Amino acid sequence: MRVVLRTVAGLSAFLLLPSVALAQAVIAGTVKDPSGAVLPGVTVEAASPALIEKVRTVSTDGTGQYRVEDLRPGTYTVTFTLQGFSTFKREGIELTGSFTATINAELKVGALAETITVSGETPVVDVQSARRETTLSNDVIRSLPTVRNYNAMVVLVPGVITNTNDVATGPLINQFPIHGGRANESRLTVDGLNIGNPPGGNQPPTYVADVANSQEVTFTTSGGLGEAETAGLVMNIIPKTGGNNFQGSAYFSGTGEHFLTDNYDDEIRAAGLAAPTPTSKVYDLNGAFGGPIKKDRIWFFANARTEGSTRVNANQFYNLNAGDPTKWLYAPDYSRPGFSDRTWENVSGRITWQATRRNKIGVFWDEQAVCRKCEGTSTGLASPAQIVSPEADGVGATKPLRVQQVTWSSPATSRLLLDAGFGTTYYGWGNFEREGNNTRSLVRVQEQCATPCPANGGIANLYYRSQDWNDNYTGAYPWRASISYITGRHSLKFGHTGTYFNDDRTSFTNDQQLRYRFNNGVPNQITEAVPFTQLARASILAFYAQEQFTMSRLTLQGGLRYDRARGWFPEQKIGPTRFLPTPIVFPETKGVD
């Protein structure tokens, strides 16, 4: 059994692991009287239109300190009341990300009917947390001249190096390590629940994150505790939840070949540089609407989006002999270059329900499809991943891509905070079979030669004549649960997180279950191609405890975490097929355990 036991403890300034993105903003501080004596038992109310429950209430402890946690981004007013003292009110406090705003108060002796209102700038330095993050508000995101997807956002964070640094015209499977870390340590979360890609080590899939209609996006780079899963960058999208007023928005951007130019002339061509592969069409249409189903009780927010791009594929041309069973060689049609036409479509909805004064429930559903009706070729991160003739290639679809979430939170008392959530990320992916595939009866051919292959089309290492395809379906199912005990001086949290993964892949080939290899048009190898299925399962369970202790200007943070990862392969078989009439059965096998 492999067990990972990680202990992180010490002064907050030395904690370098990113926290889980569930952490939200905090208002904390100390309440005193005019003589400087601390005041215990002061009622502190944090109110904001961003809260469906309107107000969160706590009390100062014996040291005069208070702490209001799990606050959504927005503008807050904090009110301090105590019998025998004038009411003190602080307005215009802007909260973003997981920032801790220190708001101290001084209560003067007087009647409760007397209220002292103070308006001032929001604190800009977090003096109670070692967490380091970059926050992009909705206004900033809307102003950026870039694609409104997560892969275009992460490059704004200092220290991040992505695997796709070129201009992106749509969502990609993007790795974004930070501080020299491993590529698959990065995480994309929506409202604190991970959007996982099991084949990629739980990094993000080709997910169309609705960043333009989010409340804000935070990038946590360092400063975590026991709830941190990895040492990588965590990008958390805090979605809009609606409100007591109906509001909507619409957005469109696009370009086309009439707005393009190029400098590819005879001189550049003579120097041996390849012809460019311009993007001939890019568009993004988005609409969103939200508001109350019942004021102060049930809010909704819905979004619909369609986007796409089309460009020419380098060194790919349609085959004049495609679909002809009597022809074995590749004949390029130079008047018809191959192309990639990518489309991304999604519809999502979120319901927030304040079931009781102390119980809030959120439900989220996001249904997406990549290349639902594409006709070009896109088999991987590059397009195409191999040198493949269009009749032997697929569109590289992801359908469906389904994200679902259910969350529950409850400030059970002024000091006890409960939280739980469950999510799913399920998608079909790979080189699906083309609709109306007319190459099933034909044998797939690979041209082996490394020279220009004059006898067979002039393109080295080309696959052509028949399509191989895959039906792959995978899912990640995360959950979380935590209980926090919060006083002005202490913030103690115990929690559990887990994820279950499944990854099912089935490979198919032509009806003859054969592949040929040619060398400059001359056959030199035959391969029996057997369709097969691969099944994989995994799970991760974690338990953690963490504490934050504040005394005057000193804040100490520490955490303890236990992780257990397990993987296995269910029973599976190959056959019966043409060349394998008796199936081979493989019993269930352990992986990492």
VOMIPA-605293 format. One line per 8 residues: number of its first residue (from 1); their letters; for each residue x, y, z of C-alpha. Coordinates in steps of 0.2 Angstrom, whole numbers, plus 5000, padded with zeros to 4 digits. Example, Ala and Ser with C-alpha at 12.3 -4.5 7.8 and 13.67 -1.06 7.14 Angstrom:
2
1) as) 5062,4978,5039 ~ 5068,4995,5036
//
This chain:
593
1) mrvvlrtv) 5000,5000,5000 ~ 5006,5017,4995 ~ 5001,5030,5008 ~ 5005,5049,5007 ~ 5006,5058,5023 ~ 5009,5076,5022 ~ 5012,5088,5036 ~ 5013,5106,5034
9) aglsafll) 5015,5117,5049 ~ 5024,5133,5054 ~ 5023,5152,5052 ~ 5011,5158,5039 ~ 5025,5167,5030 ~ 5033,5150,5025 ~ 5018,5140,5019 ~ 5021,5138,5000
17) lpsvalaq) 5007,5126,4994 ~ 4991,5133,4986 ~ 4975,5131,4995 ~ 4960,5123,4988 ~ 4950,5135,4978 ~ 4934,5133,4989 ~ 4941,5146,5001 ~ 4932,5162,5000
25) aviagtvk) 4934,5180,5007 ~ 4935,5184,5025 ~ 4931,5200,5036 ~ 4940,5200,5052 ~ 4946,5212,5065 ~ 4946,5218,5083 ~ 4933,5228,5093 ~ 4938,5240,5107
33) dpsgavlp) 4931,5254,5117 ~ 4939,5272,5117 ~ 4951,5267,5131 ~ 4958,5253,5121 ~ 4950,5239,5131 ~ 4944,5225,5120 ~ 4925,5222,5119 ~ 4918,5204,5120
41) gvtveaas) 4901,5199,5115 ~ 4899,5212,5101 ~ 4887,5207,5087 ~ 4895,5209,5070 ~ 4884,5208,5055 ~ 4891,5207,5037 ~ 4878,5212,5024 ~ 4879,5212,5005
49) paliekvr) 4867,5210,4990 ~ 4879,5196,4985 ~ 4872,5185,4999 ~ 4856,5177,4996 ~ 4854,5176,5015 ~ 4858,5195,5015 ~ 4867,5195,5032 ~ 4880,5184,5041
57) tvstdgtg) 4881,5187,5059 ~ 4895,5183,5072 ~ 4901,5189,5089 ~ 4917,5195,5096 ~ 4926,5182,5107 ~ 4934,5185,5124 ~ 4949,5194,5116 ~ 4937,5206,5106
65) qyrvedlr) 4941,5198,5090 ~ 4929,5192,5077 ~ 4930,5183,5060 ~ 4916,5181,5046 ~ 4921,5168,5034 ~ 4915,5160,5017 ~ 4909,5177,5010 ~ 4906,5178,4991
73) pgtytvtf) 4914,5192,4981 ~ 4905,5209,4982 ~ 4902,5225,4992 ~ 4899,5223,5011 ~ 4893,5234,5025 ~ 4899,5228,5043 ~ 4889,5234,5058 ~ 4894,5232,5076
81) tlqgfstf) 4882,5233,5090 ~ 4883,5231,5109 ~ 4871,5236,5123 ~ 4876,5253,5131 ~ 4887,5258,5116 ~ 4883,5267,5100 ~ 4881,5257,5084 ~ 4896,5257,5072
89) kregielt) 4894,5254,5054 ~ 4908,5252,5041 ~ 4902,5254,5022 ~ 4910,5250,5005 ~ 4921,5235,5009 ~ 4925,5227,4993 ~ 4929,5208,4994 ~ 4938,5198,4981
97) gsftatin) 4945,5180,4980 ~ 4950,5173,4997 ~ 4956,5190,5003 ~ 4955,5193,5022 ~ 4949,5211,5025 ~ 4954,5218,5042 ~ 4941,5229,5049 ~ 4943,5235,5066
105) aelkvgal) 4930,5246,5076 ~ 4930,5257,5091 ~ 4913,5258,5100 ~ 4909,5274,5110 ~ 4897,5274,5125 ~ 4880,5279,5120 ~ 4863,5273,5115 ~ 4860,5260,5102
113) aetitvsg) 4849,5272,5092 ~ 4865,5282,5089 ~ 4874,5276,5073 ~ 4892,5281,5068 ~ 4894,5277,5049 ~ 4912,5277,5042 ~ 4916,5275,5023 ~ 4934,5272,5019
121) etpvvdvq) 4945,5263,5006 ~ 4945,5244,5007 ~ 4961,5236,5014 ~ 4972,5231,5000 ~ 4985,5221,5010 ~ 4980,5204,5018 ~ 4989,5203,5035 ~ 4981,5187,5041
129) sarrettl) 4985,5175,5028 ~ 5000,5168,5018 ~ 4989,5164,5003 ~ 4995,5172,4987 ~ 4983,5174,4973 ~ 4978,5185,4958 ~ 4960,5190,4956 ~ 4952,5195,4940
137) sndvirsl) 4935,5204,4942 ~ 4921,5202,4929 ~ 4924,5220,4923 ~ 4943,5216,4920 ~ 4939,5199,4911 ~ 4926,5208,4899 ~ 4939,5221,4895 ~ 4953,5209,4890
145) ptvrnyna) 4956,5208,4871 ~ 4957,5189,4871 ~ 4947,5173,4870 ~ 4935,5171,4884 ~ 4941,5154,4890 ~ 4952,5148,4904 ~ 4967,5144,4893 ~ 4968,5162,4888
153) mvvlvpgv) 4967,5168,4907 ~ 4981,5158,4915 ~ 4995,5166,4904 ~ 4991,5182,4914 ~ 4998,5175,4930 ~ 5017,5178,4933 ~ 5027,5162,4934 ~ 5015,5151,4924
161) itntndva) 5022,5142,4908 ~ 5008,5134,4897 ~ 5010,5120,4884 ~ 5001,5131,4871 ~ 5008,5148,4870 ~ 5002,5152,4853 ~ 4986,5162,4849 ~ 4971,5152,4854
169) tgplinqf) 4954,5153,4845 ~ 4945,5142,4857 ~ 4946,5131,4872 ~ 4961,5119,4873 ~ 4967,5105,4885 ~ 4979,5117,4893 ~ 4993,5113,4906 ~ 4999,5127,4916
177) pihggran) 5012,5123,4929 ~ 5019,5136,4940 ~ 5036,5139,4949 ~ 5044,5125,4939 ~ 5031,5112,4945 ~ 5024,5097,4936 ~ 5013,5100,4921 ~ 4998,5090,4928
185) esrltvdg) 4997,5098,4945 ~ 4987,5113,4939 ~ 4968,5113,4943 ~ 4953,5121,4936 ~ 4938,5122,4948 ~ 4921,5130,4947 ~ 4914,5136,4964 ~ 4928,5125,4973
193) lnignppg) 4924,5108,4964 ~ 4937,5102,4952 ~ 4934,5100,4934 ~ 4945,5084,4931 ~ 4952,5075,4916 ~ 4957,5058,4922 ~ 4968,5053,4907 ~ 4978,5069,4910
201) gnqpptyv) 4981,5066,4929 ~ 4965,5077,4934 ~ 4971,5092,4925 ~ 4957,5102,4916 ~ 4949,5094,4900 ~ 4943,5104,4885 ~ 4930,5113,4896 ~ 4922,5129,4890
209) advansqe) 4923,5139,4906 ~ 4911,5153,4907 ~ 4924,5166,4913 ~ 4915,5181,4905 ~ 4899,5178,4915 ~ 4908,5174,4931 ~ 4908,5185,4947 ~ 4927,5184,4947
217) vtfttsgg) 4941,5172,4943 ~ 4955,5169,4956 ~ 4972,5161,4953 ~ 4979,5154,4969 ~ 4998,5152,4968 ~ 5004,5149,4985 ~ 5000,5149,5004 ~ 4989,5134,5007
225) lgeaetag) 4985,5122,5022 ~ 4979,5105,5024 ~ 4965,5107,5011 ~ 4978,5109,4997 ~ 4978,5094,4985 ~ 4994,5099,4975 ~ 5007,5112,4974 ~ 5001,5118,4957
233) lvmniipk) 4991,5134,4951 ~ 4973,5133,4956 ~ 4961,5143,4945 ~ 4944,5145,4953 ~ 4929,5152,4943 ~ 4916,5160,4955 ~ 4900,5160,4945 ~ 4886,5172,4946
241) tggnnfqg) 4871,5166,4955 ~ 4857,5178,4950 ~ 4850,5191,4962 ~ 4834,5200,4966 ~ 4834,5210,4950 ~ 4833,5203,4932 ~ 4849,5206,4922 ~ 4856,5200,4906
249) sayfsgtg) 4870,5202,4894 ~ 4875,5197,4876 ~ 4891,5197,4867 ~ 4898,5194,4850 ~ 4915,5194,4842 ~ 4922,5187,4826 ~ 4933,5189,4811 ~ 4935,5182,4794
257) ehfltdny) 4947,5180,4779 ~ 4943,5197,4773 ~ 4952,5204,4788 ~ 4968,5194,4785 ~ 4984,5197,4776 ~ 5000,5188,4774 ~ 5018,5192,4768 ~ 5022,5175,4761
265) ddeiraag) 5030,5180,4744 ~ 5042,5172,4732 ~ 5057,5177,4742 ~ 5051,5168,4758 ~ 5045,5153,4748 ~ 5062,5152,4740 ~ 5070,5152,4757 ~ 5061,5135,4761
273) laaptpts) 5048,5141,4773 ~ 5032,5132,4773 ~ 5016,5141,4767 ~ 5005,5149,4782 ~ 4989,5140,4788 ~ 4978,5155,4791 ~ 4962,5155,4801 ~ 4948,5160,4789
281) kvydlnga) 4934,5161,4802 ~ 4932,5164,4821 ~ 4916,5168,4830 ~ 4910,5169,4848 ~ 4891,5172,4852 ~ 4886,5172,4871 ~ 4870,5177,4880 ~ 4866,5176,4899
289) fggpikkd) 4851,5180,4910 ~ 4848,5179,4928 ~ 4836,5185,4942 ~ 4824,5179,4956 ~ 4812,5165,4955 ~ 4807,5171,4973 ~ 4816,5186,4980 ~ 4828,5182,4994
297) riwffana) 4824,5164,4993 ~ 4828,5156,4975 ~ 4839,5164,4962 ~ 4844,5158,4944 ~ 4857,5161,4932 ~ 4858,5154,4914 ~ 4870,5155,4900 ~ 4871,5149,4882
305) rtegstrv) 4886,5150,4870 ~ 4892,5145,4853 ~ 4909,5148,4846 ~ 4920,5141,4832 ~ 4935,5143,4821 ~ 4941,5137,4804 ~ 4958,5136,4797 ~ 4969,5126,4784
313) nanqfynl) 4979,5112,4790 ~ 4997,5112,4784 ~ 5003,5099,4772 ~ 4986,5090,4771 ~ 4976,5088,4755 ~ 4961,5078,4750 ~ 4963,5061,4741 ~ 4957,5060,4724
321) nagdptkw) 4956,5041,4726 ~ 4946,5041,4742 ~ 4933,5028,4744 ~ 4938,5019,4728 ~ 4942,5000,4733 ~ 4952,4998,4716 ~ 4965,5012,4721 ~ 4979,5009,4733
329) lyapdysr) 4989,5024,4731 ~ 4987,5042,4737 ~ 4983,5055,4724 ~ 4983,5073,4732 ~ 4971,5086,4726 ~ 4981,5102,4729 ~ 4965,5112,4725 ~ 4957,5105,4741
337) pgfsdrtw) 4968,5107,4756 ~ 4962,5099,4773 ~ 4955,5110,4786 ~ 4950,5111,4804 ~ 4933,5118,4808 ~ 4931,5118,4827 ~ 4914,5122,4836 ~ 4911,5123,4855
345) envsgrit) 4893,5124,4861 ~ 4886,5125,4879 ~ 4871,5128,4889 ~ 4872,5130,4908 ~ 4860,5134,4922 ~ 4863,5137,4941 ~ 4849,5138,4955 ~ 4853,5145,4972
353) wqatrrnk) 4840,5141,4985 ~ 4840,5148,5003 ~ 4830,5134,5010 ~ 4830,5140,5028 ~ 4839,5154,5037 ~ 4854,5143,5040 ~ 4854,5132,5025 ~ 4859,5136,5007
361) igvfwdeq) 4858,5124,4992 ~ 4866,5127,4975 ~ 4863,5116,4959 ~ 4873,5118,4943 ~ 4872,5109,4926 ~ 4883,5113,4911 ~ 4880,5103,4895 ~ 4893,5105,4881
369) avcrkceg) 4898,5098,4865 ~ 4914,5100,4854 ~ 4912,5098,4836 ~ 4894,5092,4836 ~ 4893,5094,4817 ~ 4911,5097,4811 ~ 4917,5091,4794 ~ 4936,5095,4795
377) tstglasp) 4950,5085,4803 ~ 4956,5088,4821 ~ 4963,5073,4830 ~ 4973,5080,4844 ~ 4981,5096,4852 ~ 4989,5099,4835 ~ 4978,5098,4819 ~ 4980,5084,4814
385) aqivspea) 4990,5075,4827 ~ 4997,5063,4813 ~ 5000,5066,4795 ~ 4983,5059,4789 ~ 4973,5061,4773 ~ 4955,5068,4777 ~ 4946,5052,4773 ~ 4956,5043,4786
393) dgvgatkp) 4955,5056,4799 ~ 4941,5061,4812 ~ 4934,5077,4818 ~ 4941,5076,4836 ~ 4924,5078,4845 ~ 4920,5079,4863 ~ 4902,5075,4866 ~ 4894,5076,4877
401) lrvqqvtw) 4904,5086,4890 ~ 4893,5086,4906 ~ 4897,5095,4922 ~ 4885,5094,4937 ~ 4887,5101,4954 ~ 4876,5101,4970 ~ 4883,5111,4985 ~ 4876,5114,5003
409) sspatsrl) 4882,5126,5016 ~ 4876,5131,5033 ~ 4882,5143,5046 ~ 4874,5132,5060 ~ 4879,5144,5073 ~ 4889,5160,5074 ~ 4904,5149,5076 ~ 4900,5133,5067
417) lldagfgt) 4901,5132,5048 ~ 4896,5117,5038 ~ 4900,5114,5020 ~ 4897,5099,5007 ~ 4897,5097,4989 ~ 4897,5084,4975 ~ 4901,5086,4957 ~ 4903,5076,4940
425) tyygwgnf) 4913,5079,4925 ~ 4908,5066,4911 ~ 4913,5067,4893 ~ 4915,5057,4877 ~ 4931,5060,4868 ~ 4943,5055,4854 ~ 4943,5052,4836 ~ 4925,5046,4834
433) eregnntr) 4919,5038,4818 ~ 4913,5050,4804 ~ 4895,5050,4800 ~ 4892,5041,4784 ~ 4909,5033,4785 ~ 4912,5025,4768 ~ 4929,5018,4771 ~ 4924,5004,4783
441) slvrvqeq) 4927,4990,4770 ~ 4944,4997,4765 ~ 4961,4993,4772 ~ 4971,5007,4781 ~ 4988,5011,4773 ~ 5003,5020,4780 ~ 5016,5026,4767 ~ 5033,5023,4776
449) catpcpan) 5045,5033,4766 ~ 5055,5047,4774 ~ 5058,5055,4757 ~ 5045,5064,4746 ~ 5038,5048,4740 ~ 5036,5052,4722 ~ 5027,5036,4718 ~ 5014,5038,4731
457) ggianlyy) 5008,5056,4733 ~ 5024,5065,4739 ~ 5020,5066,4757 ~ 5031,5055,4769 ~ 5023,5045,4784 ~ 5006,5048,4778 ~ 4990,5037,4784 ~ 4976,5036,4771
465) rsqdwndn) 4962,5026,4763 ~ 4952,5021,4779 ~ 4948,5028,4796 ~ 4953,5020,4813 ~ 4942,5027,4827 ~ 4939,5027,4845 ~ 4924,5028,4857 ~ 4931,5034,4873
473) ytgaypwr) 4921,5039,4889 ~ 4928,5045,4905 ~ 4922,5053,4921 ~ 4928,5061,4937 ~ 4917,5062,4952 ~ 4923,5074,4966 ~ 4915,5077,4983 ~ 4920,5087,4998
481) asisyitg) 4914,5089,5016 ~ 4920,5101,5030 ~ 4916,5108,5047 ~ 4924,5124,5053 ~ 4924,5131,5071 ~ 4928,5150,5070 ~ 4931,5162,5084 ~ 4939,5179,5083
489) rhslkfgh) 4956,5171,5087 ~ 4954,5153,5080 ~ 4949,5146,5063 ~ 4949,5127,5065 ~ 4944,5116,5050 ~ 4942,5098,5048 ~ 4937,5091,5031 ~ 4937,5076,5019
497) tgtyfndd) 4938,5076,5000 ~ 4938,5062,4987 ~ 4937,5058,4969 ~ 4932,5043,4959 ~ 4938,5041,4941 ~ 4933,5030,4927 ~ 4941,5029,4910 ~ 4934,5017,4896
505) rtsftndq) 4942,5017,4879 ~ 4937,5006,4864 ~ 4947,5006,4848 ~ 4939,5001,4831 ~ 4946,4998,4813 ~ 4940,4993,4796 ~ 4929,4978,4793 ~ 4944,4968,4786
513) qlryrfnn) 4954,4971,4802 ~ 4970,4974,4792 ~ 4983,4987,4790 ~ 4996,4988,4776 ~ 5012,4998,4775 ~ 5020,5004,4759 ~ 5037,5011,4755 ~ 5035,5023,4740
521) gvpnqite) 5020,5014,4735 ~ 5027,4996,4736 ~ 5019,4985,4750 ~ 5031,4979,4763 ~ 5021,4974,4778 ~ 5004,4968,4784 ~ 4997,4970,4801 ~ 4982,4961,4809
529) avpftqla) 4972,4975,4818 ~ 4961,4968,4833 ~ 4948,4980,4840 ~ 4949,4980,4859 ~ 4943,4989,4875 ~ 4953,4996,4889 ~ 4944,4999,4906 ~ 4953,5009,4921
537) rasilafy) 4947,5014,4938 ~ 4955,5025,4952 ~ 4950,5034,4968 ~ 4958,5047,4979 ~ 4953,5049,4997 ~ 4960,5063,5008 ~ 4957,5069,5026 ~ 4964,5085,5033
545) aqeqftms) 4964,5097,5048 ~ 4970,5115,5049 ~ 4971,5129,5061 ~ 4974,5148,5060 ~ 4978,5157,5076 ~ 4979,5176,5078 ~ 4986,5185,5092 ~ 4988,5204,5090
553) rltlqggl) 4999,5206,5075 ~ 5005,5188,5074 ~ 4996,5174,5064 ~ 5001,5156,5064 ~ 4994,5143,5052 ~ 4997,5125,5051 ~ 4989,5109,5043 ~ 4989,5090,5042
561) rydrargw) 4983,5080,5027 ~ 4982,5061,5024 ~ 4980,5055,5006 ~ 4977,5038,4999 ~ 4977,5034,4980 ~ 4971,5018,4973 ~ 4969,5011,4955 ~ 4963,4995,4947
569) fpeqkigp) 4958,4988,4930 ~ 4941,4978,4929 ~ 4940,4962,4921 ~ 4940,4964,4902 ~ 4943,4954,4886 ~ 4948,4954,4868 ~ 4938,4945,4855 ~ 4930,4936,4847
577) trflptpi) 4936,4944,4831 ~ 4942,4939,4813 ~ 4959,4934,4819 ~ 4955,4930,4837 ~ 4940,4918,4837 ~ 4943,4913,4855 ~ 4942,4928,4866 ~ 4956,4931,4879
585) vfpetkgv) 4950,4936,4896 ~ 4960,4947,4908 ~ 4955,4946,4926 ~ 4954,4962,4937 ~ 4971,4968,4940 ~ 4977,4980,4954 ~ 4986,4996,4949 ~ 4993,5009,4962
593) d) 4987,5002,4979
//
